[in-house]
Amino acid sequence: NNITLIKDGEDNNINGDMLFSDYMDYFIWNHRRLGIKNTAIKETTLSSYIDNAKLIKRKIGDRKIADLKYEDIRKALEEIHQDTCDSTAKKVKNLVYSAFKFAKKDKVISVNVLADNDEIHFKESKGKKSRKIIRKEDEQIVIDYCLENKEYMILFILLTGVRESEACGVAWNNIDFDNNTVNICQAYMRLDKFEYKDGKIEKVGSKKE
């Protein structure tokens, strides 16, 4: 499934059997990982690309990229929009549009079906799931659950409003018990590490940062 570039005048569709899933991995690793002007993107951004790609790969990843039609992609993106939210669906759409643009440059496809049709726009659906948040009257239920099940991290985040990464960075000397205050001065997060092997992006571990 490796990409082999060709000279002008040769067959324009040399990778007709390549799966959409495999090209998305190639595209992210070779065209997105380095970023603009070969400046490497942050690991969190790379992880975000990979997560967004998973959403569309679940829908059409097992199809040959050369066989995909505009309607196939539109349907898959609309399903993602229905299952997630506006911002996530738009990020996936932008990633797919960019992937097809590069697929043509890489001579993996001879026709970019997304460029030859109207841009896909999402319509608000009556059945679209709304984001659920904890209501004021539910706070005590969550607090009682956290105390009963020793979920102190969740309780700390709920009562202070800090991010998970900020909560992970709190040390005992950051807490002022006399004045009931916490000094947030650092943040820790676990970052996944990836490598491109045998034509696929694979997770090979993680690290704290």
PyRosetta script that sets phi, psi and omega in degrees:
from pyrosetta import init, pose_from_sequence

init()
pose = pose_from_sequence("NNITLIKDGEDNNINGDMLFSDYMDYFIWNHRRLGIKNTAIKETTLSSYIDNAKLIKRKIGDRKIADLKYEDIRKALEEIHQDTCDSTAKKVKNLVYSAFKFAKKDKVISVNVLADNDEIHFKESKGKKSRKIIRKEDEQIVIDYCLENKEYMILFILLTGVRESEACGVAWNNIDFDNNTVNICQAYMRLDKFEYKDGKIEKVGSKKE")
pose.set_psi(1, 12.7)
pose.set_omega(1, 178.8)
pose.set_phi(2, -71.2)
pose.set_psi(2, 149.1)
pose.set_omega(2, 179.2)
pose.set_phi(3, -79.2)
pose.set_psi(3, 134.4)
pose.set_omega(3, 175.3)
pose.set_phi(4, -125.2)
pose.set_psi(4, 111.1)
pose.set_omega(4, -178.9)
pose.set_phi(5, -74.2)
pose.set_psi(5, 151.7)
pose.set_omega(5, -176.8)
pose.set_phi(6, -127.2)
pose.set_psi(6, 164.0)
pose.set_omega(6, 178.9)
pose.set_phi(7, -83.8)
pose.set_psi(7, 156.5)
pose.set_omega(7, 177.1)
pose.set_phi(8, -59.0)
pose.set_psi(8, 140.3)
pose.set_omega(8, 178.7)
pose.set_phi(9, 99.5)
pose.set_psi(9, -17.0)
pose.set_omega(9, 177.3)
pose.set_phi(10, -86.9)
pose.set_psi(10, 179.6)
pose.set_omega(10, -179.3)
pose.set_phi(11, -58.9)
pose.set_psi(11, 127.6)
pose.set_omega(11, -175.9)
pose.set_phi(12, -80.0)
pose.set_psi(12, -9.3)
pose.set_omega(12, -175.1)
pose.set_phi(13, -127.8)
pose.set_psi(13, 69.7)
pose.set_omega(13, -173.5)
pose.set_phi(14, -83.0)
pose.set_psi(14, -14.3)
pose.set_omega(14, -178.2)
pose.set_phi(15, -118.0)
pose.set_psi(15, 44.2)
pose.set_omega(15, -176.6)
pose.set_phi(16, -61.7)
pose.set_psi(16, -22.7)
pose.set_omega(16, -179.6)
pose.set_phi(17, -91.0)
pose.set_psi(17, -1.1)
pose.set_omega(17, -176.8)
pose.set_phi(18, -71.3)
pose.set_psi(18, 131.0)
pose.set_omega(18, 179.3)
pose.set_phi(19, -74.1)
pose.set_psi(19, 149.1)
pose.set_omega(19, 177.8)
pose.set_phi(20, -57.8)
pose.set_psi(20, -40.0)
pose.set_omega(20, 180.0)
pose.set_phi(21, -59.4)
pose.set_psi(21, -43.2)
pose.set_omega(21, -178.8)
pose.set_phi(22, -68.2)
pose.set_psi(22, -39.2)
pose.set_omega(22, 179.8)
pose.set_phi(23, -69.1)
pose.set_psi(23, -36.0)
pose.set_omega(23, 178.5)
pose.set_phi(24, -60.0)
pose.set_psi(24, -40.8)
pose.set_omega(24, 177.8)
pose.set_phi(25, -65.0)
pose.set_psi(25, -43.7)
pose.set_omega(25, 178.2)
pose.set_phi(26, -61.5)
pose.set_psi(26, -45.2)
pose.set_omega(26, -178.1)
pose.set_phi(27, -61.5)
pose.set_psi(27, -47.6)
pose.set_omega(27, -178.9)
pose.set_phi(28, -63.7)
pose.set_psi(28, -43.3)
pose.set_omega(28, -175.0)
pose.set_phi(29, -73.1)
pose.set_psi(29, -38.5)
pose.set_omega(29, -173.5)
pose.set_phi(30, -98.2)
pose.set_psi(30, -25.4)
pose.set_omega(30, -176.9)
pose.set_phi(31, -111.9)
pose.set_psi(31, -22.8)
pose.set_omega(31, -177.0)
pose.set_phi(32, -108.2)
pose.set_psi(32, -31.3)
pose.set_omega(32, -175.3)
pose.set_phi(33, -62.6)
pose.set_psi(33, -37.7)
pose.set_omega(33, -179.2)
pose.set_phi(34, -77.1)
pose.set_psi(34, -20.4)
pose.set_omega(34, 178.7)
pose.set_phi(35, 75.0)
pose.set_psi(35, -169.2)
pose.set_omega(35, -178.8)
pose.set_phi(36, -74.6)
pose.set_psi(36, 136.1)
pose.set_omega(36, 178.0)
pose.set_phi(37, 56.2)
pose.set_psi(37, 36.8)
pose.set_omega(37, 176.2)
pose.set_phi(38, 58.8)
pose.set_psi(38, 27.3)
pose.set_omega(38, 173.6)
pose.set_phi(39, -95.9)
pose.set_psi(39, 114.2)
pose.set_omega(39, -173.3)
pose.set_phi(40, -57.8)
pose.set_psi(40, 136.6)
pose.set_omega(40, 178.4)
pose.set_phi(41, -78.4)
pose.set_psi(41, 164.8)
pose.set_omega(41, 178.2)
pose.set_phi(42, -69.0)
pose.set_psi(42, 152.6)
pose.set_omega(42, -179.6)
pose.set_phi(43, -62.9)
pose.set_psi(43, -31.8)
pose.set_omega(43, 177.6)
pose.set_phi(44, -66.8)
pose.set_psi(44, -35.1)
pose.set_omega(44, 177.9)
pose.set_phi(45, -69.3)
pose.set_psi(45, -42.2)
pose.set_omega(45, 177.0)
pose.set_phi(46, -60.1)
pose.set_psi(46, -43.9)
pose.set_omega(46, 179.2)
pose.set_phi(47, -62.3)
pose.set_psi(47, -37.3)
pose.set_omega(47, 178.3)
pose.set_phi(48, -65.7)
pose.set_psi(48, -42.0)
pose.set_omega(48, 176.8)
pose.set_phi(49, -59.0)
pose.set_psi(49, -45.2)
pose.set_omega(49, -177.7)
pose.set_phi(50, -64.8)
pose.set_psi(50, -42.0)
pose.set_omega(50, 179.0)
pose.set_phi(51, -64.5)
pose.set_psi(51, -42.7)
pose.set_omega(51, 179.5)
pose.set_phi(52, -66.5)
pose.set_psi(52, -37.1)
pose.set_omega(52, 178.8)
pose.set_phi(53, -65.0)
pose.set_psi(53, -33.3)
pose.set_omega(53, 179.4)
pose.set_phi(54, -59.6)
pose.set_psi(54, -35.6)
pose.set_omega(54, -177.9)
pose.set_phi(55, -63.6)
pose.set_psi(55, -44.6)
pose.set_omega(55, -179.2)
pose.set_phi(56, -79.0)
pose.set_psi(56, -30.0)
pose.set_omega(56, 178.7)
pose.set_phi(57, -66.9)
pose.set_psi(57, -30.4)
pose.set_omega(57, 177.2)
pose.set_phi(58, -66.2)
pose.set_psi(58, -26.6)
pose.set_omega(58, -177.0)
pose.set_phi(59, -86.8)
pose.set_psi(59, -46.8)
pose.set_omega(59, -172.7)
pose.set_phi(60, -134.8)
pose.set_psi(60, 14.8)
pose.set_omega(60, -175.5)
pose.set_phi(61, -63.0)
pose.set_psi(61, -27.6)
pose.set_omega(61, -177.6)
pose.set_phi(62, -88.4)
pose.set_psi(62, 5.1)
pose.set_omega(62, 178.6)
pose.set_phi(63, -94.0)
pose.set_psi(63, 150.1)
pose.set_omega(63, 173.9)
pose.set_phi(64, -69.3)
pose.set_psi(64, 132.5)
pose.set_omega(64, -175.9)
pose.set_phi(65, -61.7)
pose.set_psi(65, -33.2)
pose.set_omega(65, -179.6)
pose.set_phi(66, -70.9)
pose.set_psi(66, -19.1)
pose.set_omega(66, -178.0)
pose.set_phi(67, -92.7)
pose.set_psi(67, -11.6)
pose.set_omega(67, -175.7)
pose.set_phi(68, -69.7)
pose.set_psi(68, 134.8)
pose.set_omega(68, 177.8)
pose.set_phi(69, -105.0)
pose.set_psi(69, 163.2)
pose.set_omega(69, 177.9)
pose.set_phi(70, -53.7)
pose.set_psi(70, -43.6)
pose.set_omega(70, -177.4)
pose.set_phi(71, -65.8)
pose.set_psi(71, -34.9)
pose.set_omega(71, 177.3)
pose.set_phi(72, -62.0)
pose.set_psi(72, -44.3)
pose.set_omega(72, -177.9)
pose.set_phi(73, -70.7)
pose.set_psi(73, -43.0)
pose.set_omega(73, 179.3)
pose.set_phi(74, -59.5)
pose.set_psi(74, -45.3)
pose.set_omega(74, -179.8)
pose.set_phi(75, -62.8)
pose.set_psi(75, -43.8)
pose.set_omega(75, -179.7)
pose.set_phi(76, -63.1)
pose.set_psi(76, -42.9)
pose.set_omega(76, 179.9)
pose.set_phi(77, -67.4)
pose.set_psi(77, -37.8)
pose.set_omega(77, 178.4)
pose.set_phi(78, -66.8)
pose.set_psi(78, -35.3)
pose.set_omega(78, 176.5)
pose.set_phi(79, -66.0)
pose.set_psi(79, -39.6)
pose.set_omega(79, 177.2)
pose.set_phi(80, -64.6)
pose.set_psi(80, -41.0)
pose.set_omega(80, 177.6)
pose.set_phi(81, -61.8)
pose.set_psi(81, -38.0)
pose.set_omega(81, 179.4)
pose.set_phi(82, -67.8)
pose.set_psi(82, -36.8)
pose.set_omega(82, -174.7)
pose.set_phi(83, -84.9)
pose.set_psi(83, -22.3)
pose.set_omega(83, -175.2)
pose.set_phi(84, -118.7)
pose.set_psi(84, -124.0)
pose.set_omega(84, 179.5)
pose.set_phi(85, -140.9)
pose.set_psi(85, 173.1)
pose.set_omega(85, -176.4)
pose.set_phi(86, -57.7)
pose.set_psi(86, -48.7)
pose.set_omega(86, -174.9)
pose.set_phi(87, -65.2)
pose.set_psi(87, -41.9)
pose.set_omega(87, 179.5)
pose.set_phi(88, -64.8)
pose.set_psi(88, -45.7)
pose.set_omega(88, -179.7)
pose.set_phi(89, -61.3)
pose.set_psi(89, -39.0)
pose.set_omega(89, 179.5)
pose.set_phi(90, -67.7)
pose.set_psi(90, -37.1)
pose.set_omega(90, 178.0)
pose.set_phi(91, -65.3)
pose.set_psi(91, -41.5)
pose.set_omega(91, 178.1)
pose.set_phi(92, -64.4)
pose.set_psi(92, -43.2)
pose.set_omega(92, -179.9)
pose.set_phi(93, -60.5)
pose.set_psi(93, -45.9)
pose.set_omega(93, -179.8)
pose.set_phi(94, -62.1)
pose.set_psi(94, -38.2)
pose.set_omega(94, 179.1)
pose.set_phi(95, -65.4)
pose.set_psi(95, -42.7)
pose.set_omega(95, -179.8)
pose.set_phi(96, -66.4)
pose.set_psi(96, -43.9)
pose.set_omega(96, 179.4)
pose.set_phi(97, -60.1)
pose.set_psi(97, -42.6)
pose.set_omega(97, 179.1)
pose.set_phi(98, -66.7)
pose.set_psi(98, -38.7)
pose.set_omega(98, -179.7)
pose.set_phi(99, -62.7)
pose.set_psi(99, -42.4)
pose.set_omega(99, -179.5)
pose.set_phi(100, -69.2)
pose.set_psi(100, -32.1)
pose.set_omega(100, 176.9)
pose.set_phi(101, -63.3)
pose.set_psi(101, -44.3)
pose.set_omega(101, 180.0)
pose.set_phi(102, -75.0)
pose.set_psi(102, -29.5)
pose.set_omega(102, 178.4)
pose.set_phi(103, -61.0)
pose.set_psi(103, -37.2)
pose.set_omega(103, 177.5)
pose.set_phi(104, -70.8)
pose.set_psi(104, -39.7)
pose.set_omega(104, 178.0)
pose.set_phi(105, -64.4)
pose.set_psi(105, -35.6)
pose.set_omega(105, 178.9)
pose.set_phi(106, -78.7)
pose.set_psi(106, -0.5)
pose.set_omega(106, -179.7)
pose.set_phi(107, 62.4)
pose.set_psi(107, 29.1)
pose.set_omega(107, 175.3)
pose.set_phi(108, -81.9)
pose.set_psi(108, -31.8)
pose.set_omega(108, 175.1)
pose.set_phi(109, -127.7)
pose.set_psi(109, 152.3)
pose.set_omega(109, 179.4)
pose.set_phi(110, -93.8)
pose.set_psi(110, -23.4)
pose.set_omega(110, -179.2)
pose.set_phi(111, -131.3)
pose.set_psi(111, 129.5)
pose.set_omega(111, 175.1)
pose.set_phi(112, -90.3)
pose.set_psi(112, 101.2)
pose.set_omega(112, -174.9)
pose.set_phi(113, -66.1)
pose.set_psi(113, -22.5)
pose.set_omega(113, 179.3)
pose.set_phi(114, -78.0)
pose.set_psi(114, -30.1)
pose.set_omega(114, 179.8)
pose.set_phi(115, -77.9)
pose.set_psi(115, -23.8)
pose.set_omega(115, -175.6)
pose.set_phi(116, -93.6)
pose.set_psi(116, 6.4)
pose.set_omega(116, 179.9)
pose.set_phi(117, -133.7)
pose.set_psi(117, 169.5)
pose.set_omega(117, 178.6)
pose.set_phi(118, -62.0)
pose.set_psi(118, 146.9)
pose.set_omega(118, 178.5)
pose.set_phi(119, -63.1)
pose.set_psi(119, 142.1)
pose.set_omega(119, -179.6)
pose.set_phi(120, -77.2)
pose.set_psi(120, 127.1)
pose.set_omega(120, 177.0)
pose.set_phi(121, -120.7)
pose.set_psi(121, 145.7)
pose.set_omega(121, -178.3)
pose.set_phi(122, -93.3)
pose.set_psi(122, 136.7)
pose.set_omega(122, 176.7)
pose.set_phi(123, -106.9)
pose.set_psi(123, 141.1)
pose.set_omega(123, 178.7)
pose.set_phi(124, -66.6)
pose.set_psi(124, 131.0)
pose.set_omega(124, -178.2)
pose.set_phi(125, -107.4)
pose.set_psi(125, 142.8)
pose.set_omega(125, 179.5)
pose.set_phi(126, -63.2)
pose.set_psi(126, -31.1)
pose.set_omega(126, -177.7)
pose.set_phi(127, -90.8)
pose.set_psi(127, 6.0)
pose.set_omega(127, -177.4)
pose.set_phi(128, -65.1)
pose.set_psi(128, 136.3)
pose.set_omega(128, -179.4)
pose.set_phi(129, -70.4)
pose.set_psi(129, 138.3)
pose.set_omega(129, 176.8)
pose.set_phi(130, -98.9)
pose.set_psi(130, 149.1)
pose.set_omega(130, -179.8)
pose.set_phi(131, -71.5)
pose.set_psi(131, 128.3)
pose.set_omega(131, -179.1)
pose.set_phi(132, -94.7)
pose.set_psi(132, 133.8)
pose.set_omega(132, 177.0)
pose.set_phi(133, -123.4)
pose.set_psi(133, 160.7)
pose.set_omega(133, 179.7)
pose.set_phi(134, -74.9)
pose.set_psi(134, 122.8)
pose.set_omega(134, 178.1)
pose.set_phi(135, -80.5)
pose.set_psi(135, 159.4)
pose.set_omega(135, -177.7)
pose.set_phi(136, -57.1)
pose.set_psi(136, -40.2)
pose.set_omega(136, -177.6)
pose.set_phi(137, -72.7)
pose.set_psi(137, -11.1)
pose.set_omega(137, 179.5)
pose.set_phi(138, -96.6)
pose.set_psi(138, -8.0)
pose.set_omega(138, -174.8)
pose.set_phi(139, -56.1)
pose.set_psi(139, -45.4)
pose.set_omega(139, -176.1)
pose.set_phi(140, -64.9)
pose.set_psi(140, -32.5)
pose.set_omega(140, 177.4)
pose.set_phi(141, -63.4)
pose.set_psi(141, -43.3)
pose.set_omega(141, 179.1)
pose.set_phi(142, -66.6)
pose.set_psi(142, -42.7)
pose.set_omega(142, 179.3)
pose.set_phi(143, -60.4)
pose.set_psi(143, -46.5)
pose.set_omega(143, 180.0)
pose.set_phi(144, -61.8)
pose.set_psi(144, -40.2)
pose.set_omega(144, 179.5)
pose.set_phi(145, -63.9)
pose.set_psi(145, -45.0)
pose.set_omega(145, -179.0)
pose.set_phi(146, -62.7)
pose.set_psi(146, -41.6)
pose.set_omega(146, 179.5)
pose.set_phi(147, -67.3)
pose.set_psi(147, -41.4)
pose.set_omega(147, -178.0)
pose.set_phi(148, -68.1)
pose.set_psi(148, -35.0)
pose.set_omega(148, -176.0)
pose.set_phi(149, -105.3)
pose.set_psi(149, 11.1)
pose.set_omega(149, 176.8)
pose.set_phi(150, 57.3)
pose.set_psi(150, 37.5)
pose.set_omega(150, 176.3)
pose.set_phi(151, -91.5)
pose.set_psi(151, 67.7)
pose.set_omega(151, -172.4)
pose.set_phi(152, -72.0)
pose.set_psi(152, -29.1)
pose.set_omega(152, 178.3)
pose.set_phi(153, -64.7)
pose.set_psi(153, -46.3)
pose.set_omega(153, 178.0)
pose.set_phi(154, -61.8)
pose.set_psi(154, -41.1)
pose.set_omega(154, 179.9)
pose.set_phi(155, -63.4)
pose.set_psi(155, -42.1)
pose.set_omega(155, 179.6)
pose.set_phi(156, -62.6)
pose.set_psi(156, -43.6)
pose.set_omega(156, 179.7)
pose.set_phi(157, -65.8)
pose.set_psi(157, -41.4)
pose.set_omega(157, -179.9)
pose.set_phi(158, -61.8)
pose.set_psi(158, -45.0)
pose.set_omega(158, -173.0)
pose.set_phi(159, -83.6)
pose.set_psi(159, -18.8)
pose.set_omega(159, -179.2)
pose.set_phi(160, -108.2)
pose.set_psi(160, -26.2)
pose.set_omega(160, -178.5)
pose.set_phi(161, 81.2)
pose.set_psi(161, 11.8)
pose.set_omega(161, 179.5)
pose.set_phi(162, -77.6)
pose.set_psi(162, 161.7)
pose.set_omega(162, 175.3)
pose.set_phi(163, -75.1)
pose.set_psi(163, 160.5)
pose.set_omega(163, 179.3)
pose.set_phi(164, -60.3)
pose.set_psi(164, -42.0)
pose.set_omega(164, -179.3)
pose.set_phi(165, -63.8)
pose.set_psi(165, -35.5)
pose.set_omega(165, 178.3)
pose.set_phi(166, -70.4)
pose.set_psi(166, -38.5)
pose.set_omega(166, 178.1)
pose.set_phi(167, -63.6)
pose.set_psi(167, -37.2)
pose.set_omega(167, 179.9)
pose.set_phi(168, -68.2)
pose.set_psi(168, -21.9)
pose.set_omega(168, -178.2)
pose.set_phi(169, -90.3)
pose.set_psi(169, -1.7)
pose.set_omega(169, -178.3)
pose.set_phi(170, -76.2)
pose.set_psi(170, 128.5)
pose.set_omega(170, 175.0)
pose.set_phi(171, -111.1)
pose.set_psi(171, 165.5)
pose.set_omega(171, -177.0)
pose.set_phi(172, -58.9)
pose.set_psi(172, -35.8)
pose.set_omega(172, -178.2)
pose.set_phi(173, -74.7)
pose.set_psi(173, -3.0)
pose.set_omega(173, 175.3)
pose.set_phi(174, -88.6)
pose.set_psi(174, -7.3)
pose.set_omega(174, -175.0)
pose.set_phi(175, -103.5)
pose.set_psi(175, 125.8)
pose.set_omega(175, 176.1)
pose.set_phi(176, -105.0)
pose.set_psi(176, 96.9)
pose.set_omega(176, -176.2)
pose.set_phi(177, -70.0)
pose.set_psi(177, -27.5)
pose.set_omega(177, -179.0)
pose.set_phi(178, -68.1)
pose.set_psi(178, -38.7)
pose.set_omega(178, -177.3)
pose.set_phi(179, -105.7)
pose.set_psi(179, 4.4)
pose.set_omega(179, 179.6)
pose.set_phi(180, 54.7)
pose.set_psi(180, 48.7)
pose.set_omega(180, 178.9)
pose.set_phi(181, -129.3)
pose.set_psi(181, 155.7)
pose.set_omega(181, 177.0)
pose.set_phi(182, -127.7)
pose.set_psi(182, 131.4)
pose.set_omega(182, 179.0)
pose.set_phi(183, -95.3)
pose.set_psi(183, 113.1)
pose.set_omega(183, 178.8)
pose.set_phi(184, -91.8)
pose.set_psi(184, 106.6)
pose.set_omega(184, -175.2)
pose.set_phi(185, -125.4)
pose.set_psi(185, -2.7)
pose.set_omega(185, 178.5)
pose.set_phi(186, -156.5)
pose.set_psi(186, 162.4)
pose.set_omega(186, 179.9)
pose.set_phi(187, -138.7)
pose.set_psi(187, 142.6)
pose.set_omega(187, 177.0)
pose.set_phi(188, -124.6)
pose.set_psi(188, 140.1)
pose.set_omega(188, 174.4)
pose.set_phi(189, -142.7)
pose.set_psi(189, 153.2)
pose.set_omega(189, 177.9)
pose.set_phi(190, -93.5)
pose.set_psi(190, 120.9)
pose.set_omega(190, -178.5)
pose.set_phi(191, -106.5)
pose.set_psi(191, 130.8)
pose.set_omega(191, 177.5)
pose.set_phi(192, -75.5)
pose.set_psi(192, 144.6)
pose.set_omega(192, 176.3)
pose.set_phi(193, -109.3)
pose.set_psi(193, 136.2)
pose.set_omega(193, -176.1)
pose.set_phi(194, -126.5)
pose.set_psi(194, 159.1)
pose.set_omega(194, 170.4)
pose.set_phi(195, -142.7)
pose.set_psi(195, 155.5)
pose.set_omega(195, 179.1)
pose.set_phi(196, -101.7)
pose.set_psi(196, 112.6)
pose.set_omega(196, -174.4)
pose.set_phi(197, -138.4)
pose.set_psi(197, 131.4)
pose.set_omega(197, 178.6)
pose.set_phi(198, 53.9)
pose.set_psi(198, 38.0)
pose.set_omega(198, 174.9)
pose.set_phi(199, 80.9)
pose.set_psi(199, 12.1)
pose.set_omega(199, -179.1)
pose.set_phi(200, -139.4)
pose.set_psi(200, 149.7)
pose.set_omega(200, 173.9)
pose.set_phi(201, -85.5)
pose.set_psi(201, 126.2)
pose.set_omega(201, -178.6)
pose.set_phi(202, -125.7)
pose.set_psi(202, 142.8)
pose.set_omega(202, 175.1)
pose.set_phi(203, -79.5)
pose.set_psi(203, 128.7)
pose.set_omega(203, -176.6)
pose.set_phi(204, -117.2)
pose.set_psi(204, 6.6)
pose.set_omega(204, 179.1)
pose.set_phi(205, 150.7)
pose.set_psi(205, -165.7)
pose.set_omega(205, 179.8)
pose.set_phi(206, -154.7)
pose.set_psi(206, 165.6)
pose.set_omega(206, 178.0)
pose.set_phi(207, -147.5)
pose.set_psi(207, 158.4)
pose.set_omega(207, 177.3)
pose.set_phi(208, -96.1)
pose.set_psi(208, 142.5)
pose.set_omega(208, 179.8)
pose.set_phi(209, -141.4)
pose.dump_pdb("model.pdb")
